[in-house]
């Protein structure tokens, strides 16, 4: 699971990186601000980066 701070209230918005491929926007549970996280046109590059990030998390023992 990954997270980003809400740009409006700074609350943590958690998401699975795979959700970026299928979800157009996320909503902050605190202030209900909607934000969009999108990968650019190169889906393969995004997927490779996601795999590398997940491997790094595994290597570091981060769930």
N, C-alpha and C positions, 0 to 999 in steps of 0.2 A: 504494500500500500504506500502510496506517495501522498504528499500534501503540499499545499501552497497557502500563503496567508491571504485572507480576503483583502482586496485592495481598499475596501471601505472601512471595515471595522477591525481588521487584523486577526479575526478568528481563523482557526485552522480549517481548511477545506480539504478533506481526504478524498482520494480517488485512486483507482487502479489505473496504471498507465495504459492498459488495453482499452479502457473506457474512452480515451481520447479518439480512438479509431471509430467508435460507434456513437458517442454522445456529443451533441453539438454544444451543450452548455451545462454548467454546474451551478447550483444555488447554495449560497452561504446559509447554513442553518441558523445563524444568529441574526443577521440583518436582512436576509433574503435577497441580497445582491446577486444578480446572475452574471456569470463570467463564461467566456468561451475559451477553450483550449483546443487548438487545432494544430495538426501536423501539416507541414507544407505539402506541396504536390508530390514529393518523393516518399512514398509509403515505405519502400524498401529501406531507405536510410533511417527513417524513424524506427522501424522494427529492429534493425541492427543495433541502434543506440539503446533501445529498450532492453534487448537481450544482454548487452554489455552492462547496463546499469543493474539488472537483476543478478547477473553473475557477480558483480562487485559487491552488492548487498550480501549475497550468499557467502562470499569469501570473507567479508567482514563480520559475519554473524548477525546481520541486521535482517529482521523479518519484514 
